[in-house]
Amino acid sequence: MSGAGEGLDYDSLKLDRTGQAEAFDSIGDRYDEAFPHKEGQVGSADWLLERLSPGARVLDLGCGTGLPTARQLADGGCAVVGVDLSAAMVALARHNVPEGEFHRADIADLRPGGPLDLGGFDAVAAFFSLLMLPRAEIPLALTMIHGLLRPGGVLALSMVEADVDDFAIPFLGSTIRVTGYLRDGLREVVEAAGFTIEGESSYTYAPESSDVPPEEQIFLRCTRLD
Ligand SMILES: C[S@@+](CC[C@H](N)C(=O)[O-])C[C@H]1O[C@@H](n2cnc3c(N)ncnc32)[C@H](O)[C@@H]1O
């Protein structure tokens, strides 16, 4: 599993985002209604906050509506920068977290030499956003996150446990493509990108909407090694 994506770089990947932003544009704040229980996510963001000083720069990658994470981090005294592919999600995040800075952009736009240079960060939150990328790209995204963090910086990551790659699923009236790993595979790919895993938790989650299947959510709390 850790070899997935080995030898690839962004230039050799043909990125296909067809339908991904459109799906979240049409989902809008129904996303928060379908996923109202966020204990794992809130706990992981608390873990970030415990390690950060007031004014710390935090990147919320695939920020969605800004709830709960960007809101929680801003309330905790952080300078929050959010990035999301969906214009509707960025508009909701700007409304929910007016003091945050939000960009409608692709995760891949933050790659070294890419079109969006946001500078460095003390922490990154990536809750259920890397799962929107194909498996070949996820090691590149993790390496990119490593490069955006200062040494000793922290990453809170969540994924859904599933052995699928760029797999189309129905989701709140749209179709999205998702990728997952089994637990050990996820740990391997995160460690291979230069992180040490300080903590892990998982939750069996039954969303409120019957249009989203039950899922096993994995949260990893990680520190950037030098
Ligand atoms: C499952 S939602 C998670 C939202 C939020 N992080 C949360 O946990 O509440 C995934 C988010 O990632 C965004 N997204 C999907 N592909 C992306 C990409 N390539 N670059 C940036 N954002 C992306 C979607 O628009 C959506 O808002």
The ligand as an ORCA input file, in Angstrom:
! r2SCAN-3c Opt
* xyz 0 1
  C     -16.667     15.219      2.616
  S     -16.477     16.958      2.521
  C     -15.646     17.369      4.042
  C     -15.822     18.815      4.456
  C     -15.169     19.227      5.781
  N     -13.735     19.022      5.768
  C     -15.788     18.487      6.922
  O     -15.254     17.459      7.326
  O     -16.825     18.909      7.417
  C     -15.160     17.095      1.321
  C     -14.876     18.522      0.916
  O     -13.712     18.501      0.076
  C     -13.950     19.356     -1.030
  N     -13.087     18.867     -2.143
  C     -13.259     17.781     -2.925
  N     -12.252     17.637     -3.776
  C     -11.404     18.676     -3.532
  C     -10.173     19.097     -4.115
  N      -9.595     18.406     -5.108
  N      -9.588     20.216     -3.647
  C     -10.178     20.947     -2.638
  N     -11.346     20.589     -2.051
  C     -11.939     19.469     -2.491
  C     -15.435     19.225     -1.311
  O     -15.926     20.330     -2.054
  C     -15.996     19.164      0.115
  O     -16.301     20.425      0.630
*
